Amino acid sequence: QRNSVTTCKIIMVLYFIGLGLGDEKDITVKGLEAVRGCARCYLEHYTAILGVDREKLEKFYGVPVLEADRDMVETQADKIIDGADKENVAFLVVGDVFAATTHSDLMIRAVEKKIKVEVIHNASIMNAVSACGLQLYSFGQTVSICFFSEKFRPTSFYDKIKLNQKNGFHTLCLLDIKVKEQSFENLMKGRKIYEPPRFMTVNQALEQLLEVEEEKKLEVLNRDTQVVGLARVGQSGQRIVAGPVGKLLEIDFGPPLHSLVIPGETHFLEQDMLKFYSLEALAERGVEIEYIANSSDSVEESNDSVEESKDST
């Protein structure tokens, strides 16, 4: 009688793993087990940031973590994908995996190369925004607000906010992040010189919204419009404040990341939650609110405090 030997082929995996919103401990148990079984781990480092630095992730995960900037993910994706059929590789994303469309593109490329892909989800601002008390199913289109410059002032997001308002929907505004970005001059001259990181604050987003309203006259927003500012959602220093635009312009929301919500029609329970986060209610509960002398300075102040925030976390 002949003995038959069955050979089992071990299939390697390219993992897409959401890290959540807070710190190194927000990763799921399943995600952590996957990371510790990988030969290479890449941290996507341009659509969002955690409240801790890469070194803390490495210490907690027990494996080296390589930062993947926009250029690597969008134009050099093969560096991540190649070899994933021979060893396990992890692509780590702050928040949830597919909040940014570039990550979907990376997955499609891997599948086209016959590489096995597994996705491990986590919380993102897209669902954690409900911490402000507005019901998720009452949100309309999410919009992104970009930094304005002399040559670049996109305002198409404003029409989407108007449409949401027309339908009674809330609007989540994701605020711009500039990490490892080149100036227009350096980009044109092919110089690998990068600008300092910038993170849009609630204050600057409101200032730009008021500018667009002045231009478009759509009656979307004015200084009396009730809005909600959110900062560092999911972290220990989370800050949520609801109130009129004019009041929120005066508040220092602290280090990034910031988001903004423009409420639509509200249920009485939502109204109660907005009152809960009002300046008056926060003061009654003894919550300390810091104010700034000039709201236009808030971006620089927030950027300067990024490293301080990471250290304190």
N, C-alpha and C positions, 0 to 999 in steps of 0.2 A: 504494500500500500504506500503510495507516494504522499509525502507530507506537502501540503500546499501552504505557501507563505503569502499572506496578504499585506501589501505595502500601502500604508496610509499616507497620503500627501498632505502635509500641513499647509493650510492656506493662510497667507499673510493678509493683513488688513490695513487699509488707510482709514483711520478714525477721524471723524469730524466731531469735536467735543465742545459743547458749550460750557463756559466757566461760571455763569451767573454774573451778578452785578457787584458783589462786595469785595471779598478778599480771596486768599488762597484756599480757604475752607468751604467756599461756595460750590465747588465742583461736586457732582454727585458721586456716590460710592462706585457706581458702575463706571463713571468716567475716570475716577482715580485708578481703579483696577486696570483699565485700558491703558492709561498713561504709563503706569509702572511696568507694563509689558511691552513698551515701544522702544525701538532702537533710536528713533529720532522724534523730537517733539518741536513743532513750530508754533509760536505764539503770534497770531495776527495782531498787528500793532498800528493800525491806522483808522479803523472805524469806531473804536472805543478804547477806553483804558479801565483797568481795575484800580482799586484803591491801594494796591500794593505793587512793589516793583518785581521785576523778573527774578531777582535773587531769592525773594521770599517764596515764590512759586517753586523754584528749584529745590529749596530746602524742604518744603512740605511734600512735594511730589517725589523727591528722591531721584530725580533724573535731570540732565541738562535740558534747558529750554532755549531754543534759538528764536530770535525775533524776526518776523517776516513782515517787511514793509510793503507798501502798495506796489512798488516796482517788482518785487519778487513774486507776489501773488498774481499780479495781472499780466506781467510780461515774461516772468521766468518761472512759471508754475512747474515746469519739468523738474526743477531742483527739488521740489517737494514730492512730486509724484514718482519720479524715477527711483526704482529700487523697492517700491512699496509692495511689489510682488515677491520680494525675497526677505523682507523684514517688516515688522509692524511699524507704522508711522502715524503720528498724531498731529492733527491740525487743530490748534486750540483757539477758540473764539470767545471774546468777552460777551456776556449775554447769551443769546441763543445762536445756533449755528447759521441759520439762513436769514438773519435780519438784513444782511447785505447780499446783493445779487452776485457779487464777484465770487462768493463762496459756492453758489450753485454752479457757476461756470467751472470752478475747480473740480467739483464732484463729477460733472459730466465728462470732463477731460479724463479723469481717472477711470471711469466706467468704460469709456471708449478704448482705453488701453487694457481692458480686461482685468483691472485691479478691483478686488473686493472692497466695498465701501460700507462702513457702519456709521450711523449718526446717533449721537447721544445728546439729547436736548437739555436745556436749562432755562432758567428765568431770563427775561429780557425786559427792557423798558417798555416794550410793546404790551406786556401784560402787567408789569409791576406799576405802571402809571395809575392803575386802579387804586393805589395807596392814597391818592388824593380824594377818593370818595366818589368819583364819577364812574358810572357803570360802563364796563367795557363795550357792551353791545350798543351803546349809544354814541360811540365814536365813529366818525366818518373817515375820510382819507387822511392818512398821516402825511405831513409835509416836512421838508427840510429847509431850514433857513441858512443860507450861506453868508459868509462875510462879504460885505460890499467893498468894492475898491473903485478907483477912478475908471477902470476899463471893464469892470465886471459887476453888474448890478442886476442879477436875475430876480424877477418878481412874479414868476408864474405861480409860485406857491400861494400868492395872495388870492388868486381866483379860486383856488381849491378851498381856501378857508371860507370865502364867500359862499361857495356852493354848499359846504358843510352847514353853514349858518342857515342858508335857505331851507335846508332839509331838517333843521333842528338838531344837527349832530355836533358833538364836541370835536375839537381838533387838537391832536398831539403834534407839537412842533419839535422836531429834532434839531438841535443847534450844532453849528459847524465845528469841526475839529480839523486842525491843521498840524499834522505830525510829519516831519521829514519832507516838507514841501519846498520846492524851489521857487525863487522869484521868476517873473516873466523873463527878465533879462538873462539870468543864469540858465534858464531853460532853453532859451533861443541860442545861447552861445555854447550849450552842451557842457556847462560847468557843474560838477557835482558838489555844489555849495547849497546848503539847506538853511532855510529860515528857522528861527526859534519856534518851538511848539506854541500854538495858540488854541484856546478853547473859548468859544462864544459863551457869554454869560446871559442870564435872563434879561439883565438890564440892556445889553446891546441889542438883543433880539427885539425887545420892545421899542427901542429907539428906531431900529430899522423898519419895524412895522408901522410906526407913526409916520416915517418918511414916505413909505409906499402909499399909505392912506392919503397923505397930502398930494401925492402925484395922481392917484387913480380915482379918488373921491368915491369909493365903493361903500362907504359907511359901514365898514367892517369893524373898525376899532377906533377909539379915542381915549383920552386920558381917564375917562370915567368907566370904561369897559371893565367888567370883572374878569380877571384871568387868574391862573394858578401857576406859580413858579415852583419848580422842583429842582433840588440839587442832591447829588450823590445818593440817588434812590437805591435802596438795598444795602447801604453801608451804615455803620454805626453813627455817623454824623449826618444822616439824612435830614434834609430841610424841606418842608412844604409850607408855602404861604399863599393864601388866597386873598385877593383884594383888587381894587382898581389899579389900572395901569400906572397912573400918576404916583400912587403910593409904592408900588413894587419897584418903580424906577429908583427909589431912594434906598432900597434894601441891599445890603451886601450879602449875597447868597453863598459866599465863600468859594472854596476850591471846586474844580469840575468833578464830574460832568453835570451840566445843567440841561433842563428841558422846560418846555412851556406848554400849558394847556389853555385853549380858548374855549370856554364852555358854550354849548348850544342851549337848547331847551332843557330844563332841569326838573327832575322829580323831587318831591318834598324831602325824601331821604338824602338825595344829592345836595339839596340846599342846606340841610342840617350839617352835612360833612364840610361844605364850603364855609359855613359859619364856624365850625370846629377849627378850621385852619386860618380863620381871619386874624388879622393883627390884634384885634381886641381880645379874642378868645385866647390867643397865644400869650398875651400879656397877663391875662387873668390866671393862666396856669403857670406863670413864672418862667415862660420860655424866653430866653434872652435873644433879642433881635438886634443885629448890628446894622447901622446905617452908614451910607457913604456920602461925602460932600458933593461929589460929581459923578453921576452914573456913568459917564463916558470913560471914567478911569477904571471901571470895574473889571474890564477885560485884562488889563495889565496886572492889576492886583491879583486876580484869580490865577493868571499864568505864573506869576512869581511864587505863588503858594502851592504849586503842584507838588514839588519835591517835599515841602514841609508836610503836606497832607499825607504823602506816601509814608514818610518816616513815622508820623504819629499813629498811622493805622497799624 
